[in-house]
Amino acid sequence: MKLSRMFALTSVCTLGLIASPLFAEEAATKVCAESGTCPVSGEVDAALAKLPQMTFLVGDQETTCSRSAGTMAEAAGKPVQYKVGDQAFDTKEEAFTTLVTRTEEMVSKFTTPSTCKVSGKTTIAGKSCNCPIEAGTMAKKVQAATQLVSMKYQVGDETCSCPNSAAAMAKKAGVKTTFVVDGTETQCEMTARLALARAKYKAAVKALASAAPAKAGSDS
């Protein structure tokens, strides 16, 4: 069998922007209308580029396109490897699991306020400030935005928010659970976890990007 047929394509859900609180959304809309550009979208795109990604290796050649990797593998007569960060894996499953866990870890750290003991500066969602009151406001915005993002579980015609209830319903009905994140559906729990982490990350970035232009000292 040809390598290109043996190579399974990897499909990862990439969700749209998650709505932040209304006041932030209105501020962003006003800026976009007045300038003719959308700084929020640009900041979100730049932030997304910092998330862990999976690339494909064929020998010493690396690509972000699974189809190109399959073509390269067939031409070179070599297997495709999967790379996440500086680690290479022989199977898609190993790489994807690493991608999910690394993304979740990064998002958790990104959305949690961290204060430097030396400078007193607090950082959250890529933004930094020296004022504890402002830091508290930023943290509340991020928390409010990320709480709007959740995973739902669909079993047949029923939907719930509890994974244990969903598992029991699925077992009783003899069907698989469908995971729903922001309207996107999948029956792969790992794909759903990745989608949820990325959606929370987008929501956090957008919540602070929707505010006034960053002051000096902001860390983007």
Buried (B, 14 or more C-beta within 10 A) or exposed (E): EEBBEEBEEBEBBEBEBBBBBEEBBEBBEEBBEEEEEBBBBEBBEEBBEEBBBBBBBBEEEBBEEBEEBBBBBBEEEBEBBBBBEEEBBEEBEBBBBBBBBBBBEBBEEBBEBEBEEEEEBBBBBBBBBEEEEEBEBBBEBBBBBBEBBEBBBBBEEEEBEEEEEBEEBBEEEEEEBBBBBBEBEBEBEBBBBBBBBBBBBBBBBBBBBBBEEBEEEEEE
